[in-house]
């Protein structure tokens, strides 16, 4: 069965980015732009009830919920960096106190570095291959900032960790416009000498400004609960689910784990290097996904590579299980809204939008509609090599699908 798809230009938001309505505090891969959900909630007349986002990333769904007047929301993500960004945006802070701590932090850091013994005595983290990615002066200066940020009380600390996370990446030898980790060219290394303190305090000022202008006024009495975990089983609890799940396994689509690895390591996450394995499609399976409209497409992939077909199947097994749990957690009459992309593997376009509609219908839902929108405003790899042959590159995704089902 084919589920009807309606091309809806209203949802293209041409010329708009994430920052048009709610700038993010921290770069994050493949974020859903809030305009989509805000427009959709208006169309579906959703302005109250409990919202769930089972893969919440940096928290677009909660921005949408707040914009539309919802005041109880729950999110789950197994990437600690994502949870840090989300919690920072949606925790109510005394902004004057934040500014006072910022001033004290600045004074302490600059006072500390006046003494060379202090700088040479600072403890530097020992991560695998850390000297390959950071120069010694950068390591020292980042460690000094972290030393003082760690002394800030937990609730207040997050807003100081977010700009530290971005500074860690920006001051490393990584090519900054990539999500995956690639080292800059040898000739660039010689000239690369970032002013770590200046980078950090500039970013801190921006983060505090965005938080104060865009997020703090909206939070008020809203309850927004964000957890480091996979979505646990619930029964008939939520009125609406709004989410944008991964488009495929993290290794070959959007490398969330790689993108976040430095920050997670610096912040003491023991499994920082394993996150991509823990995400959807990260584990291996022994058979292709059976008995679904996606099966014929996976079999097409399998004609070119059995290994790739199994990797793709692993993702759909995980997505199937997740949809079952999410479907169970929604109240009767509640809505499930999934914003998905149909990725291309081995030159086969995989209709994930159709799979999502099929699985929700198998779990007691009715497919209401799917809108197709142009994908012009998401930070994504715009090209990859679907055949994995050097020089053969194709656009990965130019469209996105908004799948809406009702229980």
RODRENVEX-373951 format. One record per residue (C-alpha): residue number from 1; residue in one letter; x, y, z. Coordinates in steps of 0.02 Angstrom, whole numbers. Example, Ala and Ser with C-alpha at 12.3 -4.5 7.8 and 13.67 -1.06 7.14 Angstrom:
+-----+--------+--------+--------+--------+
: num : residu :     c1 :     c2 :     c3 :
+-----+--------+--------+--------+--------+
:   1 :      a :    615 :   -225 :    390 :
:   2 :      s :    684 :    -53 :    357 :
+-----+--------+--------+--------+--------+
END
This chain:
+-----+--------+--------+--------+--------+
: num : residu :     c1 :     c2 :     c3 :
+-----+--------+--------+--------+--------+
:   1 :      x :      0 :      0 :      0 :
:   2 :      x :     63 :    175 :    -41 :
:   3 :      x :     22 :    315 :     80 :
:   4 :      x :    -25 :    477 :     -4 :
:   5 :      x :    105 :    616 :     -5 :
:   6 :      x :     53 :    798 :    -32 :
:   7 :      x :    182 :    922 :    -95 :
:   8 :      x :    160 :   1071 :     22 :
:   9 :      x :    260 :   1227 :    -23 :
:  10 :      x :    203 :   1317 :    135 :
:  11 :      x :    324 :   1206 :    232 :
:  12 :      x :    478 :   1243 :    125 :
:  13 :      x :    520 :   1403 :    222 :
:  14 :      x :    633 :   1457 :     81 :
:  15 :      x :    768 :   1576 :    137 :
:  16 :      x :    737 :   1540 :    320 :
:  17 :      x :    855 :   1450 :    437 :
:  18 :      x :    841 :   1383 :    613 :
:  19 :      x :    898 :   1553 :    677 :
:  20 :      x :    757 :   1648 :    591 :
:  21 :      x :    641 :   1624 :    739 :
:  22 :      x :    743 :   1539 :    877 :
:  23 :      x :    934 :   1539 :    859 :
:  24 :      x :   1015 :   1383 :    931 :
:  25 :      x :   1139 :   1399 :   1074 :
:  26 :      x :   1258 :   1273 :    994 :
:  27 :      x :   1283 :   1201 :    822 :
:  28 :      x :   1204 :   1027 :    805 :
:  29 :      x :   1183 :    912 :    655 :
:  30 :      x :   1018 :    895 :    561 :
:  31 :      x :    910 :    999 :    678 :
:  32 :      x :    726 :   1017 :    637 :
:  33 :      x :    685 :   1199 :    607 :
:  34 :      x :    553 :   1258 :    731 :
:  35 :      x :    449 :   1343 :    594 :
:  36 :      x :    390 :   1170 :    534 :
:  37 :      x :    313 :   1121 :    701 :
:  38 :      x :    244 :   1294 :    741 :
:  39 :      x :    151 :   1298 :    575 :
:  40 :      x :     92 :   1118 :    593 :
:  41 :      x :     29 :   1142 :    772 :
:  42 :      x :    -72 :   1292 :    710 :
:  43 :      x :   -144 :   1187 :    568 :
:  44 :      x :   -189 :   1043 :    685 :
:  45 :      x :   -247 :   1162 :    823 :
:  46 :      x :   -126 :   1090 :    951 :
:  47 :      x :   -103 :   1213 :   1096 :
:  48 :      x :   -112 :   1106 :   1252 :
:  49 :      x :    -72 :    931 :   1318 :
:  50 :      x :     84 :    829 :   1353 :
:  51 :      x :    218 :    823 :   1219 :
:  52 :      x :    351 :    689 :   1192 :
:  53 :      x :    508 :    692 :   1085 :
:  54 :      x :    593 :    521 :   1096 :
:  55 :      x :    750 :    580 :   1003 :
:  56 :      x :    754 :    761 :   1060 :
:  57 :      x :    928 :    815 :   1000 :
:  58 :      x :    954 :    999 :   1038 :
:  59 :      x :    771 :   1027 :   1081 :
:  60 :      x :    677 :   1100 :    931 :
:  61 :      x :    515 :   1013 :    983 :
:  62 :      x :    514 :   1101 :   1152 :
:  63 :      x :    540 :   1269 :   1068 :
:  64 :      x :    387 :   1231 :    962 :
:  65 :      x :    287 :   1173 :   1114 :
:  66 :      x :    329 :   1332 :   1210 :
:  67 :      x :    287 :   1441 :   1060 :
:  68 :      x :    116 :   1359 :   1050 :
:  69 :      x :     80 :   1368 :   1236 :
:  70 :      x :    110 :   1186 :   1292 :
:  71 :      x :    179 :   1176 :   1467 :
:  72 :      x :    223 :    993 :   1495 :
:  73 :      x :    354 :    911 :   1386 :
:  74 :      x :    470 :    760 :   1394 :
:  75 :      x :    625 :    721 :   1291 :
:  76 :      x :    751 :    580 :   1281 :
:  77 :      x :    921 :    567 :   1197 :
:  78 :      x :   1071 :    456 :   1223 :
:  79 :      x :   1195 :    589 :   1166 :
:  80 :      x :   1250 :    685 :   1322 :
:  81 :      x :   1295 :    840 :   1219 :
:  82 :      x :   1118 :    848 :   1148 :
:  83 :      x :   1045 :    837 :   1324 :
:  84 :      x :   1165 :    973 :   1385 :
:  85 :      x :   1108 :   1093 :   1246 :
:  86 :      x :    923 :   1055 :   1275 :
:  87 :      x :    931 :   1071 :   1463 :
:  88 :      x :   1026 :   1235 :   1448 :
:  89 :      x :    892 :   1311 :   1336 :
:  90 :      x :    746 :   1256 :   1443 :
:  91 :      x :    806 :   1279 :   1622 :
:  92 :      x :    749 :   1441 :   1703 :
:  93 :      x :    898 :   1538 :   1772 :
:  94 :      x :    921 :   1702 :   1865 :
:  95 :      x :    999 :   1799 :   1721 :
:  96 :      x :   1079 :   1931 :   1831 :
:  97 :      x :   1166 :   1795 :   1929 :
:  98 :      x :   1227 :   1717 :   1766 :
:  99 :      x :   1304 :   1884 :   1714 :
: 100 :      x :   1386 :   1905 :   1883 :
: 101 :      x :   1463 :   1730 :   1871 :
: 102 :      x :   1523 :   1771 :   1695 :
: 103 :      x :   1616 :   1925 :   1759 :
: 104 :      x :   1695 :   1828 :   1903 :
: 105 :      x :   1745 :   1686 :   1787 :
: 106 :      x :   1830 :   1807 :   1669 :
: 107 :      x :   1925 :   1890 :   1812 :
: 108 :      x :   1980 :   1723 :   1886 :
: 109 :      x :   2041 :   1654 :   1719 :
: 110 :      x :   2143 :   1808 :   1672 :
: 111 :      x :   2213 :   1823 :   1849 :
: 112 :      x :   2263 :   1638 :   1846 :
: 113 :      x :   2359 :   1648 :   1682 :
: 114 :      x :   2468 :   1791 :   1742 :
: 115 :      x :   2568 :   1661 :   1838 :
: 116 :      x :   2664 :   1542 :   1724 :
: 117 :      x :   2674 :   1409 :   1861 :
: 118 :      x :   2484 :   1403 :   1865 :
: 119 :      x :   2475 :   1374 :   1678 :
: 120 :      x :   2610 :   1239 :   1677 :
: 121 :      x :   2532 :   1153 :   1829 :
: 122 :      x :   2355 :   1139 :   1758 :
: 123 :      x :   2293 :    961 :   1739 :
: 124 :      x :   2263 :    916 :   1557 :
: 125 :      x :   2139 :    777 :   1514 :
: 126 :      x :   2213 :    617 :   1442 :
: 127 :      x :   2099 :    560 :   1301 :
: 128 :      x :   2148 :    439 :   1164 :
: 129 :      x :   2246 :    532 :   1028 :
: 130 :      x :   2216 :    703 :   1108 :
: 131 :      x :   2384 :    774 :   1049 :
: 132 :      x :   2337 :    733 :    870 :
: 133 :      x :   2186 :    850 :    882 :
: 134 :      x :   2247 :    990 :    997 :
: 135 :      x :   2407 :   1092 :   1019 :
: 136 :      x :   2483 :   1101 :   1192 :
: 137 :      x :   2441 :   1287 :   1221 :
: 138 :      x :   2259 :   1255 :   1169 :
: 139 :      x :   2248 :   1104 :   1286 :
: 140 :      x :   2315 :   1209 :   1430 :
: 141 :      x :   2197 :   1355 :   1400 :
: 142 :      x :   2043 :   1246 :   1377 :
: 143 :      x :   2090 :   1154 :   1537 :
: 144 :      x :   2104 :   1319 :   1631 :
: 145 :      x :   1928 :   1371 :   1577 :
: 146 :      x :   1858 :   1200 :   1621 :
: 147 :      x :   1946 :   1205 :   1792 :
: 148 :      x :   1848 :   1362 :   1838 :
: 149 :      x :   1684 :   1316 :   1751 :
: 150 :      x :   1682 :   1152 :   1849 :
: 151 :      x :   1674 :   1252 :   2011 :
: 152 :      x :   1508 :   1335 :   1961 :
: 153 :      x :   1351 :   1256 :   2040 :
: 154 :      x :   1273 :   1124 :   1926 :
: 155 :      x :   1114 :   1214 :   1875 :
: 156 :      x :   1211 :   1369 :   1826 :
: 157 :      x :   1358 :   1273 :   1753 :
: 158 :      x :   1271 :   1214 :   1595 :
: 159 :      x :   1259 :   1386 :   1514 :
: 160 :      x :   1449 :   1400 :   1536 :
: 161 :      x :   1482 :   1224 :   1469 :
: 162 :      x :   1388 :   1251 :   1305 :
: 163 :      x :   1509 :   1386 :   1239 :
: 164 :      x :   1655 :   1282 :   1307 :
: 165 :      x :   1594 :   1136 :   1199 :
: 166 :      x :   1593 :   1245 :   1043 :
: 167 :      x :   1763 :   1318 :   1088 :
: 168 :      x :   1838 :   1144 :   1109 :
: 169 :      x :   1789 :   1101 :    932 :
: 170 :      x :   1835 :   1269 :    857 :
: 171 :      x :   2008 :   1271 :    938 :
: 172 :      x :   2048 :   1092 :    886 :
: 173 :      x :   2135 :   1040 :    725 :
: 174 :      x :   1966 :    988 :    652 :
: 175 :      x :   1897 :   1054 :    488 :
: 176 :      x :   1760 :   1157 :    565 :
: 177 :      x :   1628 :   1152 :    430 :
: 178 :      x :   1617 :    961 :    441 :
: 179 :      x :   1518 :    855 :    565 :
: 180 :      x :   1638 :    709 :    548 :
: 181 :      x :   1814 :    726 :    615 :
: 182 :      x :   1943 :    774 :    483 :
: 183 :      x :   2108 :    855 :    530 :
: 184 :      x :   2157 :   1016 :    442 :
: 185 :      x :   2297 :   1008 :    313 :
: 186 :      x :   2478 :   1003 :    375 :
: 187 :      x :   2515 :   1174 :    299 :
: 188 :      x :   2369 :   1248 :    398 :
: 189 :      x :   2430 :   1174 :    562 :
: 190 :      x :   2583 :   1288 :    567 :
: 191 :      x :   2477 :   1447 :    565 :
: 192 :      x :   2338 :   1382 :    676 :
: 193 :      x :   2351 :   1473 :    842 :
: 194 :      x :   2177 :   1517 :    909 :
: 195 :      x :   2155 :   1637 :   1056 :
: 196 :      x :   2059 :   1512 :   1163 :
: 197 :      x :   2003 :   1636 :   1297 :
: 198 :      x :   1940 :   1761 :   1169 :
: 199 :      x :   1846 :   1624 :   1073 :
: 200 :      x :   1767 :   1560 :   1234 :
: 201 :      x :   1711 :   1726 :   1306 :
: 202 :      x :   1641 :   1784 :   1138 :
: 203 :      x :   1539 :   1624 :   1127 :
: 204 :      x :   1485 :   1639 :   1308 :
: 205 :      x :   1419 :   1816 :   1277 :
: 206 :      x :   1321 :   1755 :   1125 :
: 207 :      x :   1247 :   1605 :   1219 :
: 208 :      x :   1190 :   1714 :   1365 :
: 209 :      x :   1116 :   1842 :   1245 :
: 210 :      x :   1018 :   1712 :   1145 :
: 211 :      x :    958 :   1625 :   1303 :
: 212 :      x :    899 :   1790 :   1379 :
: 213 :      x :    812 :   1854 :   1222 :
: 214 :      x :    733 :   1698 :   1148 :
: 215 :      x :    714 :   1560 :   1277 :
: 216 :      x :    701 :   1635 :   1452 :
: 217 :      x :    543 :   1738 :   1413 :
: 218 :      x :    454 :   1580 :   1351 :
: 219 :      x :    496 :   1458 :   1493 :
: 220 :      x :    391 :   1532 :   1634 :
: 221 :      x :    307 :   1389 :   1727 :
: 222 :      x :    329 :   1254 :   1593 :
: 223 :      x :    387 :   1081 :   1647 :
: 224 :      x :    518 :   1018 :   1524 :
: 225 :      x :    600 :    856 :   1575 :
: 226 :      x :    749 :    796 :   1470 :
: 227 :      x :    835 :    630 :   1507 :
: 228 :      x :    996 :    544 :   1454 :
: 229 :      x :    919 :    381 :   1399 :
: 230 :      x :    825 :    288 :   1266 :
: 231 :      x :    638 :    316 :   1275 :
: 232 :      x :    569 :    200 :   1410 :
: 233 :      x :    402 :    112 :   1389 :
: 234 :      x :    248 :    212 :   1440 :
: 235 :      x :     61 :    181 :   1420 :
: 236 :      x :    -65 :    308 :   1353 :
: 237 :      x :     28 :    456 :   1425 :
: 238 :      x :     57 :    585 :   1286 :
: 239 :      x :    -60 :    691 :   1181 :
: 240 :      x :     66 :    729 :   1044 :
: 241 :      x :    233 :    662 :    986 :
: 242 :      x :    337 :    779 :    880 :
: 243 :      x :    507 :    715 :    827 :
: 244 :      x :    634 :    704 :    688 :
: 245 :      x :    719 :    534 :    706 :
: 246 :      x :    888 :    498 :    627 :
: 247 :      x :    879 :    470 :    438 :
: 248 :      x :    987 :    315 :    447 :
: 249 :      x :   1129 :    239 :    547 :
: 250 :      x :   1249 :    368 :    616 :
: 251 :      x :   1403 :    299 :    526 :
: 252 :      x :   1341 :    331 :    349 :
: 253 :      x :   1215 :    474 :    370 :
: 254 :      x :   1236 :    605 :    506 :
: 255 :      x :   1380 :    568 :    624 :
: 256 :      x :   1303 :    631 :    788 :
: 257 :      x :   1429 :    535 :    893 :
: 258 :      x :   1581 :    596 :    797 :
: 259 :      x :   1518 :    774 :    798 :
: 260 :      x :   1497 :    769 :    988 :
: 261 :      x :   1648 :    662 :   1033 :
: 262 :      x :   1771 :    796 :   1089 :
: 263 :      x :   1643 :    885 :   1198 :
: 264 :      x :   1580 :    724 :   1275 :
: 265 :      x :   1759 :    668 :   1312 :
: 266 :      x :   1806 :    834 :   1392 :
: 267 :      x :   1649 :    827 :   1498 :
: 268 :      x :   1692 :    654 :   1565 :
: 269 :      x :   1575 :    542 :   1464 :
: 270 :      x :   1657 :    370 :   1471 :
: 271 :      x :   1569 :    303 :   1314 :
: 272 :      x :   1601 :    460 :   1207 :
: 273 :      x :   1683 :    356 :   1069 :
: 274 :      x :   1541 :    228 :   1065 :
: 275 :      x :   1390 :    341 :   1041 :
: 276 :      x :   1368 :    304 :    856 :
: 277 :      x :   1358 :    118 :    899 :
: 278 :      x :   1219 :    151 :   1024 :
: 279 :      x :   1111 :    251 :    905 :
: 280 :      x :    981 :    180 :    786 :
: 281 :      x :   1055 :     55 :    665 :
: 282 :      x :   1217 :     47 :    765 :
: 283 :      x :   1208 :   -141 :    800 :
: 284 :      x :   1224 :   -281 :    673 :
: 285 :      x :   1082 :   -396 :    617 :
: 286 :      x :   1088 :   -563 :    525 :
: 287 :      x :    936 :   -544 :    409 :
: 288 :      x :    856 :   -415 :    298 :
: 289 :      x :    702 :   -326 :    366 :
: 290 :      x :    552 :   -434 :    313 :
: 291 :      x :    365 :   -412 :    271 :
: 292 :      x :    360 :   -224 :    241 :
: 293 :      x :    347 :   -104 :     96 :
: 294 :      x :    529 :    -61 :    135 :
: 295 :      x :    585 :   -242 :    104 :
: 296 :      x :    590 :   -233 :    -87 :
: 297 :      x :    701 :    -78 :    -76 :
: 298 :      x :    820 :   -163 :     47 :
: 299 :      x :    827 :   -314 :    -69 :
: 300 :      x :    877 :   -196 :   -212 :
: 301 :      x :   1020 :   -132 :   -103 :
: 302 :      x :   1064 :   -313 :    -64 :
: 303 :      x :   1089 :   -353 :   -249 :
: 304 :      x :   1238 :   -234 :   -244 :
: 305 :      x :   1297 :   -265 :    -66 :
: 306 :      x :   1230 :   -390 :     61 :
: 307 :      x :   1327 :   -298 :    197 :
: 308 :      x :   1243 :   -131 :    160 :
: 309 :      x :   1072 :   -213 :    153 :
: 310 :      x :   1100 :   -283 :    328 :
: 311 :      x :   1159 :   -113 :    392 :
: 312 :      x :   1003 :    -31 :    321 :
: 313 :      x :    895 :   -170 :    394 :
: 314 :      x :    971 :   -141 :    566 :
: 315 :      x :    908 :     39 :    560 :
: 316 :      x :    730 :    -13 :    513 :
: 317 :      x :    723 :   -149 :    646 :
: 318 :      x :    770 :    -15 :    775 :
: 319 :      x :    648 :    113 :    703 :
: 320 :      x :    508 :    -17 :    704 :
: 321 :      x :    537 :    -59 :    888 :
: 322 :      x :    546 :    125 :    933 :
: 323 :      x :    382 :    166 :    842 :
: 324 :      x :    296 :     23 :    935 :
: 325 :      x :    350 :     96 :   1103 :
: 326 :      x :    304 :    274 :   1052 :
: 327 :      x :    134 :    219 :    983 :
: 328 :      x :     96 :    133 :   1147 :
: 329 :      x :    134 :    291 :   1245 :
: 330 :      x :      9 :    401 :   1150 :
: 331 :      x :   -170 :    426 :   1212 :
: 332 :      x :   -319 :    386 :   1101 :
: 333 :      x :   -350 :    534 :    986 :
: 334 :      x :   -168 :    587 :   1007 :
: 335 :      x :    -56 :    632 :    860 :
: 336 :      x :    113 :    566 :    804 :
: 337 :      x :    212 :    686 :    695 :
: 338 :      x :    375 :    620 :    620 :
: 339 :      x :    486 :    730 :    511 :
: 340 :      x :    593 :    611 :    409 :
: 341 :      x :    710 :    605 :    260 :
: 342 :      x :    717 :    469 :    128 :
: 343 :      x :    901 :    432 :    109 :
: 344 :      x :    985 :    352 :    -41 :
: 345 :      x :   1092 :    196 :    -20 :
: 346 :      x :   1178 :    112 :   -169 :
: 347 :      x :   1073 :    226 :   -279 :
: 348 :      x :    912 :    158 :   -203 :
: 349 :      x :    796 :    289 :   -124 :
: 350 :      x :    727 :    217 :     38 :
: 351 :      x :    547 :    276 :     73 :
: 352 :      x :    561 :    300 :    261 :
: 353 :      x :    405 :    410 :    260 :
: 354 :      x :    303 :    262 :    195 :
: 355 :      x :    382 :    146 :    325 :
: 356 :      x :    336 :    264 :    468 :
: 357 :      x :    155 :    277 :    409 :
: 358 :      x :    146 :     87 :    387 :
: 359 :      x :    214 :     51 :    562 :
: 360 :      x :     98 :    175 :    648 :
: 361 :      x :    -52 :    101 :    556 :
: 362 :      x :      3 :    -72 :    617 :
: 363 :      x :      4 :     -2 :    794 :
: 364 :      x :   -174 :     64 :    802 :
: 365 :      x :   -156 :    231 :    710 :
: 366 :      x :   -235 :    307 :    556 :
: 367 :      x :   -121 :    396 :    432 :
: 368 :      x :   -193 :    573 :    412 :
: 369 :      x :    -71 :    647 :    286 :
: 370 :      x :    111 :    663 :    233 :
: 371 :      x :    178 :    830 :    173 :
: 372 :      x :    331 :    840 :     63 :
: 373 :      x :    442 :    993 :     87 :
: 374 :      x :    603 :   1052 :      7 :
: 375 :      x :    754 :   1029 :    118 :
: 376 :      x :    842 :   1195 :    101 :
: 377 :      x :    885 :   1240 :    279 :
: 378 :      x :    959 :   1093 :    372 :
: 379 :      x :   1143 :   1071 :    408 :
: 380 :      x :   1170 :    905 :    318 :
: 381 :      x :   1300 :    826 :    205 :
: 382 :      x :   1227 :    883 :     38 :
: 383 :      x :   1320 :    751 :    -62 :
: 384 :      x :   1388 :    579 :    -29 :
: 385 :      x :   1441 :    432 :   -133 :
: 386 :      x :   1291 :    312 :   -138 :
: 387 :      x :   1393 :    184 :   -235 :
: 388 :      x :   1548 :    211 :   -126 :
: 389 :      x :   1651 :    231 :   -285 :
: 390 :      x :   1776 :    373 :   -286 :
: 391 :      x :   1716 :    521 :   -386 :
: 392 :      x :   1536 :    461 :   -399 :
: 393 :      x :   1434 :    582 :   -295 :
: 394 :      x :   1249 :    618 :   -288 :
: 395 :      x :   1138 :    733 :   -185 :
: 396 :      x :   1090 :    637 :    -27 :
: 397 :      x :    925 :    720 :     13 :
: 398 :      x :    833 :    868 :    -59 :
: 399 :      x :    663 :    834 :     20 :
: 400 :      x :    593 :    799 :    190 :
: 401 :      x :    427 :    719 :    237 :
: 402 :      x :    308 :    767 :    378 :
: 403 :      x :    209 :    611 :    423 :
: 404 :      x :     54 :    639 :    531 :
: 405 :      x :    -45 :    496 :    608 :
: 406 :      x :   -184 :    489 :    739 :
: 407 :      x :   -221 :    353 :    867 :
+-----+--------+--------+--------+--------+
END
